[in-house]
Amino acid sequence: MKEDVLTNRMNMANHKVSVPRAKLLTGSVANKFPVVLDDGKTIVFISDKSLEAETRHKYELRKH
């Protein structure tokens, strides 16, 4: 019986991996604001709505 407990404990399928919350939210658009550029061809999500004008300006500079 002890061997079964040790074998199960060592089995990787029985280990729960804790993933940090920041990593789970990577790529998430929750709490982000969309900025539509190029007549809808490009959408950029930003975390602060007040940076929308700056984002548009930087995009225009990179486009040329």
C-alpha positions as CSV (number, residue, x, y, z in Angstrom):
1,M,0.0,0.0,0.0
2,K,2.8,2.4,0.8
3,E,4.3,1.8,-2.6
4,D,1.1,2.8,-4.4
5,V,1.0,6.1,-2.4
6,L,4.6,6.9,-3.3
7,T,4.0,6.0,-6.9
8,N,1.0,8.2,-7.2
9,R,2.7,11.0,-5.5
10,M,5.6,10.9,-7.9
11,N,3.3,10.7,-11.0
12,M,3.4,14.1,-12.8
13,A,-0.3,13.8,-13.6
14,N,-1.1,14.2,-9.9
15,H,0.8,17.4,-9.6
16,K,-1.2,20.6,-9.8
17,V,0.8,23.4,-11.4
18,S,0.0,26.8,-10.1
19,V,0.1,29.3,-12.9
20,P,0.6,33.0,-11.9
21,R,-2.5,35.2,-12.5
22,A,-0.4,37.6,-14.6
23,K,0.5,34.8,-17.0
24,L,-3.2,33.7,-17.3
25,L,-4.2,37.2,-18.3
26,T,-1.5,37.5,-21.0
27,G,-3.4,38.1,-24.2
28,S,-6.6,38.9,-22.5
29,V,-8.5,42.0,-23.6
30,A,-10.4,42.2,-20.3
31,N,-10.4,45.8,-19.0
32,K,-8.8,47.1,-22.2
33,F,-10.1,49.7,-24.7
34,P,-10.0,49.0,-28.4
35,V,-8.4,51.6,-30.8
36,V,-9.5,51.0,-34.4
37,L,-6.9,52.0,-37.0
38,D,-6.6,51.8,-40.8
39,D,-10.3,51.9,-41.3
40,G,-10.8,48.8,-39.2
41,K,-7.9,46.8,-40.6
42,T,-6.0,47.1,-37.3
43,I,-7.3,47.0,-33.8
44,V,-5.0,47.8,-30.8
45,F,-6.1,47.3,-27.2
46,I,-4.8,49.7,-24.7
47,S,-5.2,49.8,-20.9
48,D,-5.6,53.5,-20.5
49,K,-8.3,55.3,-22.6
50,S,-6.5,58.6,-22.2
51,L,-3.6,57.3,-24.3
52,E,-5.7,56.8,-27.4
53,A,-4.5,59.9,-29.2
54,E,-0.9,59.0,-28.5
55,T,-1.4,55.5,-29.7
56,R,-2.9,56.7,-33.0
57,H,0.0,59.2,-33.4
58,K,2.6,56.5,-32.8
59,Y,0.9,54.1,-35.2
60,E,0.9,56.7,-38.0
61,L,4.6,57.4,-37.4
62,R,5.4,53.7,-37.7
63,K,3.3,53.2,-40.8
64,H,5.5,55.5,-43.0
